[in-house]
Amino acid sequence: MHKLLPSLILTLLVIFSACQSPTGVFTLGSATTPGSVAANPIVRLVSLDAATFGSLLGSSATGSDLLLLTGAPTCGVDVYSFQYWTLGGAGETTNSSGAIMLPTGGSDCTGPRPILLYAHGTSPSHQYDIAAGFADPANAANGESTLLAAMYAAQGYIVVAPNYAGYNDSSLPYHPYLNAHQQAGEMIDALTAARALIPSAIGAPVSDNGKLMLSGYSQGALVAMATMRQMQFNNQPVTAIATGSGPYALEWFGDAIFAGNVDLGSTLFAPFLAISYQHAYGNIYNTPTDLFSTQYATGIDTLLPTYLPTLALYGLGLLPPFALFNSTTPTVSDITEAGVSSGLAPTLAAILAVPDSNTNPVGALGFGPNYLINNATRIAYVFDAAQNPDGAAISNPAAGLAATIPTNPLRRAFYVNDMRNVVSAPGKTSPAAWAPASPMFLCGGHRDPTVFFDNTTIMETFWGNTSFHLPSGLLTVYDVDPGQNPPADPLQTAFSATISALSNSDLLQQYHGHLVAPFCATASRTFFQNFL
């Protein structure tokens, strides 16, 4: 449901091929100030009226399924590609790119409109481009771009969606992955540039009505939350935020993974994180072999984002498909030799053991002889977690307490970017807690094998602490998957029907990116309707 059928896309390509055209020329300054426009001309890649867009979606089974969630387009959609200046993870100046989607048509689609600022999910593809991806089935952004256009732009929202630094036309040679400070700053830079372009270069019959919605999925959920946090500190108004399946409690999430609860996709996420945090903090490793096994260490620090298909990363032996950790786990002797006290070593050895494949099949899948992260790294990380435990213990995530200050460099990086803490806010020299000041909607599915739903419940419990004094109704948590419980609403009923015909294997592989994502987008738009 997250992607349109190839036959539909081929039809779209025939129509879109005549739509690519430069629009107005924006006067560029000589400075590379973050938030300023970085390229001329602004290019319109797609222009579809509502009837044509709806007809094209309805011409395939997959498009028809999407229409059941989004509703028929009430507006046409124009998609523009734009570039802007921002900063990388180490504060270096770089260009970046993104998409502006504008509604077109009658009075419900023109004039003052709300803006949706959207942060996308993880992609290993360097060519990820939300603007071009709408009409290009080969682009990794195709599914997310089509969903954005149908769910929001075709319903009257102005959509601003960055591709992120390190992707597409960006000159940055890496992506500042889950660097909350950088990614929040870049989101604000993209919004600033887009707001300047819409009236000046594009000259569209729409304008910003002052209502700003933030959204994102997976990686983008943390990015959107970090953006809201930063905008609060900047006294920039945010109307509401709705996110899906984000790794918000990042220190807790890292602790769970290193203790053996390996998530699907971890062998992609791990190098993204290590590369990002090495550029930002400079202390994750001296050489890649400090962290990664020798089998994969060579070239891994420049591997992602990649021009190769994801399957080629595995097929060429550049990354293991599942095995994050060594199936030959550290013994008590190994742990003692690493400097851990003999009294604690047996406890750590038990934590580091391969999970039982019957009770934790996904976690067990994350271990193998051809593994990514070396045993010494695991020992050091888990030892730090034992010495400086996260407030939401692995065995009790519902506790939802604040993250604690680690000493291990990688764990410290997770802590710095954990959404329970503020460590980079203006005027802050030490960690501090924060809470949302605008209505927030957190969506997900509790069976998610990629980004565990505990990340969401931890935030709910954390902010439910009476010390925050959150007004009633300010925070809403929604699970699209009723599981063993009777569905509470039509959207949960539709989700249950969608997954009922899938095998366990297909459900596992599709759950996070292809199943929960569009349903959370639907729930998010319903939430936003309360504030228009």
C-alpha positions as CSV (number, residue, x, y, z in Angstrom):
1,M,0.0,0.0,0.0
2,H,3.0,2.3,0.4
3,K,3.9,2.1,-3.3
4,L,2.0,2.5,-6.5
5,L,2.0,-0.3,-9.0
6,P,4.6,0.0,-11.8
7,S,1.9,0.2,-14.4
8,L,0.4,3.2,-12.7
9,I,3.7,4.9,-12.4
10,L,4.5,4.4,-16.1
11,T,1.2,6.1,-16.9
12,L,2.2,9.0,-14.6
13,L,5.6,9.3,-16.3
14,V,4.1,9.8,-19.7
15,I,2.0,12.6,-18.4
16,F,4.7,14.1,-16.2
17,S,7.3,14.2,-19.0
18,A,5.6,17.3,-20.4
19,C,5.4,19.0,-17.0
20,Q,9.0,19.7,-16.2
21,S,9.7,23.4,-16.6
22,P,11.6,26.1,-14.8
23,T,9.4,28.7,-13.1
24,G,10.3,32.1,-11.7
25,V,13.9,33.1,-11.0
26,F,14.7,34.0,-7.5
27,T,17.3,36.6,-6.7
28,L,20.1,34.8,-4.9
29,G,22.4,36.6,-2.5
30,S,26.1,35.8,-2.4
31,A,26.0,34.5,1.1
32,T,25.5,30.8,2.0
33,T,23.4,31.7,5.1
34,P,21.5,28.7,6.4
35,G,17.9,29.0,5.3
36,S,18.7,30.9,2.1
37,V,17.9,29.6,-1.4
38,A,20.8,27.9,-3.0
39,A,20.0,27.5,-6.7
40,N,18.1,28.9,-9.7
41,P,15.8,28.3,-11.4
42,I,13.1,26.7,-9.2
43,V,11.9,23.7,-11.2
44,R,8.3,22.4,-11.4
45,L,8.5,18.7,-12.0
46,V,4.8,17.8,-11.9
47,S,1.5,19.5,-12.5
48,L,-1.7,17.4,-12.2
49,D,-5.3,18.5,-11.7
50,A,-7.4,16.8,-9.1
51,A,-9.5,14.7,-11.5
52,T,-6.4,13.4,-13.4
53,F,-4.6,12.6,-10.2
54,G,-7.6,10.8,-8.7
55,S,-8.2,8.9,-12.0
56,L,-4.6,7.7,-12.1
57,L,-4.7,6.5,-8.5
58,G,-8.0,4.7,-9.1
59,S,-6.7,2.9,-12.2
60,S,-4.8,0.3,-10.1
61,A,-5.6,-1.9,-7.1
62,T,-2.8,-0.3,-5.1
63,G,-3.8,3.2,-6.0
64,S,-7.4,2.4,-5.1
65,D,-6.2,1.1,-1.7
66,L,-4.4,4.4,-1.2
67,L,-7.5,6.4,-2.1
68,L,-9.4,4.5,0.6
69,L,-7.0,6.1,3.2
70,T,-6.5,9.5,1.6
71,G,-9.9,10.2,0.1
72,A,-10.3,11.5,-3.4
73,P,-8.1,14.4,-4.3
74,T,-9.9,17.7,-3.9
75,C,-7.0,19.7,-5.3
76,G,-4.5,19.4,-8.1
77,V,-0.8,19.1,-7.1
78,D,2.2,20.9,-8.4
79,V,5.6,19.5,-7.3
80,Y,8.7,21.7,-7.2
81,S,12.3,20.9,-6.6
82,F,14.4,23.5,-4.6
83,Q,17.8,23.8,-3.0
84,Y,18.8,25.7,0.2
85,W,21.8,26.2,2.4
86,T,22.1,24.5,5.7
87,L,24.8,23.2,8.1
88,G,26.2,19.6,8.4
89,G,26.7,17.6,11.5
90,A,30.1,19.3,12.2
91,G,28.8,22.8,11.5
92,E,30.1,22.8,7.9
93,T,28.2,24.8,5.3
94,T,26.4,22.6,2.7
95,N,23.6,22.8,0.2
96,S,20.6,20.5,0.5
97,S,17.4,19.9,-1.5
98,G,13.8,19.1,-1.1
99,A,10.3,19.2,-2.4
100,I,7.6,21.8,-2.3
101,M,4.1,20.5,-3.1
102,L,1.4,23.0,-3.7
103,P,-2.3,22.4,-4.0
104,T,-4.0,23.9,-7.1
105,G,-7.6,24.3,-8.1
106,G,-10.6,26.0,-6.6
107,S,-11.2,28.1,-3.5
108,D,-10.5,25.2,-1.2
109,C,-7.1,24.8,-2.7
110,T,-5.8,28.3,-3.2
111,G,-5.3,31.4,-1.1
112,P,-4.0,31.1,2.5
113,R,-3.2,27.4,3.2
114,P,-1.6,25.5,6.2
115,I,2.0,24.2,5.8
116,L,3.0,20.6,6.5
117,L,6.7,20.4,7.2
118,Y,7.6,16.7,6.7
119,A,10.6,14.6,7.7
120,H,11.1,11.4,5.8
121,G,12.2,7.9,7.0
122,T,15.6,6.2,6.7
123,S,16.8,5.4,3.2
124,P,20.3,4.1,2.2
125,S,19.8,5.5,-1.4
126,H,21.9,8.6,-2.1
127,Q,19.4,9.6,-4.9
128,Y,16.5,9.8,-2.5
129,D,14.5,12.8,-3.8
130,I,11.0,13.5,-2.8
131,A,10.4,15.9,-5.6
132,A,11.6,13.7,-8.5
133,G,10.4,10.5,-6.7
134,F,6.7,11.3,-7.2
135,A,7.0,10.4,-10.9
136,D,10.0,8.0,-10.8
137,P,9.4,4.4,-9.8
138,A,13.2,3.9,-9.6
139,N,13.6,6.5,-7.0
140,A,13.6,5.3,-3.4
141,A,11.4,8.3,-2.4
142,N,8.5,7.2,-4.8
143,G,6.3,5.6,-2.1
144,E,6.7,8.4,0.5
145,S,6.4,11.1,-2.1
146,T,3.1,9.7,-3.6
147,L,1.7,9.3,-0.1
148,L,2.5,12.9,0.8
149,A,1.0,14.2,-2.4
150,A,-2.2,12.2,-2.0
151,M,-2.6,12.6,1.7
152,Y,-1.8,16.2,2.1
153,A,-1.1,18.3,-1.0
154,A,-4.2,17.0,-2.8
155,Q,-6.2,17.9,0.3
156,G,-5.2,21.5,0.5
157,Y,-1.9,21.5,2.4
158,I,1.3,23.2,1.3
159,V,3.9,20.4,1.8
160,V,7.6,21.2,2.4
161,A,9.8,18.0,2.6
162,P,13.6,18.1,2.8
163,N,15.7,15.3,1.3
164,Y,18.3,16.0,4.0
165,A,22.0,16.9,3.8
166,G,24.0,14.2,2.2
167,Y,21.3,13.1,-0.2
168,N,20.5,13.9,-3.8
169,D,22.3,17.2,-4.9
170,S,23.9,17.9,-1.5
171,S,27.6,18.3,-1.5
172,L,28.0,16.9,2.1
173,P,29.8,13.5,1.8
174,Y,27.8,11.9,4.6
175,H,24.3,12.2,6.2
176,P,24.0,13.5,9.8
177,Y,21.7,10.6,10.7
178,L,19.7,11.0,13.9
179,N,21.7,14.1,14.8
180,A,18.8,15.9,16.5
181,H,20.5,19.3,16.6
182,Q,21.6,19.2,12.9
183,Q,18.4,17.7,11.5
184,A,16.1,20.1,13.4
185,G,18.2,23.0,12.2
186,E,18.0,21.8,8.6
187,M,14.2,21.3,8.8
188,I,13.9,25.0,9.9
189,D,16.3,26.0,7.1
190,A,14.2,24.2,4.5
191,L,11.1,25.8,5.8
192,T,12.6,29.3,5.8
193,A,13.8,28.9,2.2
194,A,10.4,27.5,1.1
195,R,8.5,30.3,2.7
196,A,10.6,32.8,0.7
197,L,10.2,30.9,-2.6
198,I,6.5,30.3,-2.6
199,P,5.5,34.0,-3.1
200,S,8.7,35.2,-4.8
201,A,9.9,32.6,-7.3
202,I,6.9,30.3,-7.7
203,G,4.3,33.0,-7.7
204,A,1.6,30.4,-6.9
205,P,-1.9,31.4,-6.0
206,V,-1.4,30.0,-2.5
207,S,0.1,31.6,0.6
208,D,1.1,30.6,4.2
209,N,-1.9,31.1,6.5
210,G,0.4,30.8,9.6
211,K,-0.6,27.3,10.6
212,L,2.4,25.0,10.7
213,M,2.0,21.3,11.1
214,L,5.1,19.1,11.7
215,S,5.1,15.4,10.8
216,G,7.5,12.6,10.1
217,Y,7.9,8.8,10.1
218,S,10.5,6.5,11.6
219,Q,13.8,8.5,11.5
220,G,11.7,11.5,10.4
221,A,9.5,11.1,13.6
222,L,12.5,11.9,15.8
223,V,13.5,14.7,13.4
224,A,10.1,16.2,13.5
225,M,10.0,16.0,17.3
226,A,13.5,17.6,17.5
227,T,12.3,20.3,15.2
228,M,9.3,21.1,17.4
229,R,11.6,21.2,20.4
230,Q,14.0,23.6,18.6
231,M,11.2,25.8,17.4
232,Q,9.9,26.1,20.9
233,F,13.2,27.3,22.1
234,N,13.3,29.8,19.2
235,N,9.8,31.0,20.0
236,Q,8.7,30.0,16.5
237,P,5.0,28.9,16.5
238,V,4.0,25.3,15.8
239,T,0.3,24.6,15.5
240,A,0.5,20.8,16.0
241,I,2.8,17.8,15.5
242,A,1.9,14.3,14.5
243,T,4.6,11.6,14.1
244,G,4.8,7.9,13.5
245,S,7.1,5.1,14.8
246,G,10.0,7.1,15.9
247,P,13.2,6.1,17.9
248,Y,12.6,8.9,20.4
249,A,14.0,7.2,23.5
250,L,17.3,6.7,21.7
251,E,19.5,5.7,24.6
252,W,16.9,3.1,25.8
253,F,16.6,1.8,22.2
254,G,20.4,1.4,21.8
255,D,20.6,-0.4,25.2
256,A,17.8,-2.8,24.1
257,I,19.6,-3.6,20.8
258,F,23.0,-4.1,22.4
259,A,21.5,-6.4,25.0
260,G,20.3,-8.6,22.2
261,N,16.9,-7.3,21.2
262,V,18.2,-6.6,17.7
263,D,15.7,-4.8,15.4
264,L,15.2,-5.4,11.7
265,G,17.3,-3.1,9.6
266,S,20.0,-2.7,12.3
267,T,22.9,-3.5,10.0
268,L,21.9,-0.4,7.9
269,F,21.2,1.8,10.8
270,A,24.4,1.1,12.7
271,P,26.9,2.4,10.1
272,F,24.6,5.4,9.5
273,L,24.7,6.2,13.2
274,A,28.4,5.6,13.6
275,I,29.3,7.8,10.6
276,S,27.0,10.6,11.6
277,Y,28.2,10.7,15.2
278,Q,31.9,10.4,14.3
279,H,31.5,13.5,12.1
280,A,29.6,15.3,14.8
281,Y,31.6,14.3,17.9
282,G,34.8,12.8,16.6
283,N,35.1,10.2,19.4
284,I,33.1,7.1,18.2
285,Y,36.2,5.4,16.8
286,N,39.8,6.1,16.0
287,T,39.6,3.6,13.0
288,P,36.5,1.8,11.8
289,T,37.9,-1.5,13.1
290,D,37.5,-0.2,16.7
291,L,33.7,-0.6,16.2
292,F,33.1,-2.8,13.2
293,S,34.4,-6.3,12.4
294,T,37.3,-6.5,10.1
295,Q,35.1,-8.2,7.5
296,Y,33.1,-5.0,7.0
297,A,35.3,-2.2,8.3
298,T,37.1,-1.2,5.1
299,G,35.2,1.6,3.4
300,I,32.3,1.5,5.8
301,D,32.9,5.1,6.9
302,T,32.0,6.3,3.4
303,L,29.5,3.7,2.4
304,L,26.2,5.5,3.2
305,P,24.2,7.0,1.6
306,T,24.9,4.8,-1.4
307,Y,24.4,4.7,-5.1
308,L,24.0,0.9,-4.9
309,P,20.7,-0.9,-4.5
310,T,20.2,-2.1,-0.9
311,L,20.3,-5.7,-1.9
312,A,23.6,-5.1,-3.6
313,L,25.1,-4.0,-0.3
314,Y,24.4,-7.4,1.0
315,G,25.2,-9.3,-2.2
316,L,28.6,-7.7,-2.6
317,G,29.5,-8.4,1.0
318,L,29.6,-4.7,2.1
319,L,27.1,-5.3,4.9
320,P,25.5,-8.4,6.5
321,P,21.8,-8.6,5.9
322,F,20.8,-9.4,9.5
323,A,23.8,-10.2,11.8
324,L,24.6,-7.2,13.8
325,F,26.5,-9.2,16.4
326,N,28.7,-12.2,16.6
327,S,27.0,-15.5,17.3
328,T,30.1,-16.4,19.3
329,T,29.3,-14.1,22.2
330,P,31.8,-13.0,24.9
331,T,32.5,-15.4,27.7
332,V,33.0,-14.5,31.4
333,S,36.7,-14.7,30.7
334,D,36.5,-12.3,27.7
335,I,34.5,-9.8,29.8
336,T,36.9,-10.0,32.7
337,E,39.9,-9.5,30.4
338,A,38.2,-6.4,29.1
339,G,38.5,-4.8,32.5
340,V,35.0,-5.7,34.0
341,S,35.0,-6.9,37.6
342,S,34.7,-10.6,38.0
343,G,31.6,-10.1,40.1
344,L,29.8,-8.3,37.3
345,A,31.2,-10.4,34.4
346,P,28.7,-13.3,34.7
347,T,25.7,-10.9,34.6
348,L,27.1,-9.2,31.5
349,A,27.8,-12.6,29.8
350,A,24.1,-13.5,30.3
351,I,23.0,-10.2,28.7
352,L,25.4,-10.7,25.8
353,A,24.2,-14.2,25.0
354,V,22.3,-15.0,21.8
355,P,18.5,-14.6,22.5
356,D,16.3,-17.7,22.4
357,S,14.9,-18.0,18.8
358,N,11.6,-19.3,20.1
359,T,10.9,-16.3,22.4
360,N,12.8,-13.6,20.4
361,P,13.1,-14.7,16.8
362,V,13.9,-11.2,15.5
363,G,16.5,-10.6,18.1
364,A,18.1,-14.1,17.4
365,L,18.2,-13.2,13.7
366,G,20.6,-10.4,14.6
367,F,23.4,-12.8,15.4
368,G,25.7,-14.7,13.0
369,P,29.2,-15.7,12.1
370,N,29.4,-12.8,9.5
371,Y,28.6,-10.0,11.9
372,L,29.0,-6.2,11.9
373,I,29.7,-5.0,15.4
374,N,32.7,-6.5,17.2
375,N,32.5,-8.1,20.7
376,A,34.8,-5.6,22.3
377,T,32.3,-2.8,21.4
378,R,29.4,-4.7,22.9
379,I,31.2,-5.4,26.1
380,A,32.2,-1.7,26.6
381,Y,28.7,-0.6,25.7
382,V,26.8,-3.0,27.9
383,F,29.2,-2.4,30.8
384,D,28.4,1.3,30.6
385,A,24.7,0.5,30.6
386,A,25.1,-1.5,33.7
387,Q,27.1,1.2,35.4
388,N,24.9,4.1,34.2
389,P,21.5,2.5,33.6
390,D,18.8,4.3,31.5
391,G,15.9,5.5,33.5
392,A,13.6,3.3,31.4
393,A,15.1,-0.1,32.1
394,I,15.1,-2.6,29.3
395,S,13.0,-4.9,31.5
396,N,10.6,-2.0,32.4
397,P,10.2,0.5,29.6
398,A,6.9,1.7,31.1
399,A,9.0,3.4,33.8
400,G,9.7,6.2,31.2
401,L,12.3,8.0,33.3
402,A,14.9,10.3,31.8
403,A,18.0,9.0,30.1
404,T,21.1,9.0,32.2
405,I,24.6,10.4,31.4
406,P,26.8,7.6,30.0
407,T,30.6,7.5,29.6
408,N,30.8,5.2,26.6
409,P,31.1,7.5,23.5
410,L,28.5,5.7,21.3
411,R,26.1,5.4,24.2
412,R,26.7,9.1,25.0
413,A,25.8,10.0,21.4
414,F,22.5,8.2,21.8
415,Y,21.9,10.0,25.1
416,V,22.7,13.4,23.5
417,N,20.1,12.8,20.8
418,D,17.5,11.1,23.1
419,M,14.2,13.1,23.0
420,R,13.9,13.0,26.8
421,N,16.8,15.4,27.1
422,V,17.9,18.8,26.0
423,V,21.6,19.1,25.7
424,S,22.0,21.6,22.8
425,A,19.3,24.1,23.5
426,P,20.3,27.8,23.5
427,G,21.7,28.7,26.9
428,K,21.8,25.1,28.1
429,T,25.2,23.8,29.3
430,S,23.8,20.7,31.0
431,P,21.0,18.3,30.2
432,A,17.5,19.4,31.0
433,A,14.1,17.9,30.4
434,W,11.5,19.4,28.1
435,A,7.8,18.9,27.2
436,P,5.8,19.8,24.2
437,A,4.0,23.1,24.3
438,S,1.8,22.4,21.2
439,P,-0.6,19.5,20.6
440,M,1.3,16.3,19.9
441,F,0.0,13.0,18.4
442,L,2.3,9.9,18.5
443,C,1.3,7.0,16.3
444,G,2.7,3.6,15.7
445,G,2.0,-0.2,15.8
446,H,2.9,-2.2,18.9
447,R,4.2,-5.2,16.9
448,D,6.8,-3.1,15.1
449,P,10.1,-5.1,14.7
450,T,12.1,-2.2,13.3
451,V,11.4,0.8,15.7
452,F,9.9,-0.7,18.8
453,F,6.6,0.9,20.0
454,D,8.2,1.1,23.5
455,N,9.9,4.3,22.2
456,T,6.4,5.8,22.1
457,T,5.2,4.5,25.4
458,I,8.3,5.7,27.1
459,M,7.7,9.2,25.9
460,E,4.1,9.0,27.0
461,T,5.1,7.9,30.5
462,F,7.9,10.4,30.7
463,W,5.7,13.4,29.9
464,G,2.9,11.9,32.0
465,N,5.1,12.7,35.0
466,T,3.2,15.2,37.1
467,S,6.2,17.5,37.2
468,F,5.6,18.5,33.6
469,H,2.0,19.6,34.3
470,L,0.9,18.9,30.7
471,P,-2.6,20.1,30.0
472,S,-5.1,17.4,29.5
473,G,-5.3,16.4,25.8
474,L,-2.0,18.0,24.8
475,L,-0.4,14.5,24.1
476,T,-2.3,11.7,22.3
477,V,-0.8,8.3,21.7
478,Y,-2.4,6.0,19.1
479,D,-1.8,2.4,18.1
480,V,-3.1,1.5,14.6
481,D,-2.8,-2.2,15.4
482,P,-5.5,-3.4,17.9
483,G,-3.7,-6.8,18.1
484,Q,-5.7,-9.2,20.3
485,N,-8.1,-6.5,21.3
486,P,-11.3,-5.6,19.4
487,P,-10.7,-2.6,17.1
488,A,-11.8,0.6,18.6
489,D,-12.3,2.6,15.4
490,P,-12.7,2.1,11.6
491,L,-9.0,2.8,10.9
492,Q,-7.9,0.0,13.3
493,T,-10.5,-2.2,11.7
494,A,-9.1,-1.5,8.2
495,F,-5.6,-2.1,9.5
496,S,-6.6,-5.5,10.9
497,A,-8.2,-6.4,7.6
498,T,-5.1,-5.4,5.7
499,I,-2.7,-7.6,7.7
500,S,-5.1,-10.6,8.1
501,A,-4.1,-12.1,4.8
502,L,-0.4,-11.8,5.2
503,S,2.0,-14.6,6.2
504,N,4.0,-14.1,9.3
505,S,7.1,-13.5,7.2
506,D,5.4,-10.8,5.0
507,L,3.9,-9.2,8.1
508,L,7.3,-9.0,9.7
509,Q,9.0,-7.5,6.6
510,Q,6.2,-5.0,5.7
511,Y,5.0,-4.0,9.1
512,H,7.1,-0.9,9.7
513,G,7.5,0.8,6.3
514,H,4.6,-0.4,4.2
515,L,1.7,-1.1,6.6
516,V,1.9,1.2,9.7
517,A,3.2,4.2,7.7
518,P,0.2,5.0,5.6
519,F,-2.2,4.3,8.4
520,C,-0.3,6.6,10.7
521,A,-0.4,9.2,8.0
522,T,-4.2,8.9,7.9
523,A,-4.5,9.2,11.6
524,S,-2.1,12.2,11.7
525,R,-4.1,14.1,9.1
526,T,-7.3,13.5,11.1
527,F,-5.5,14.9,14.1
528,F,-4.4,18.0,12.2
529,Q,-8.0,18.7,11.1
530,N,-8.7,19.7,14.6
531,F,-6.5,22.8,14.2
532,L,-7.3,24.1,10.8
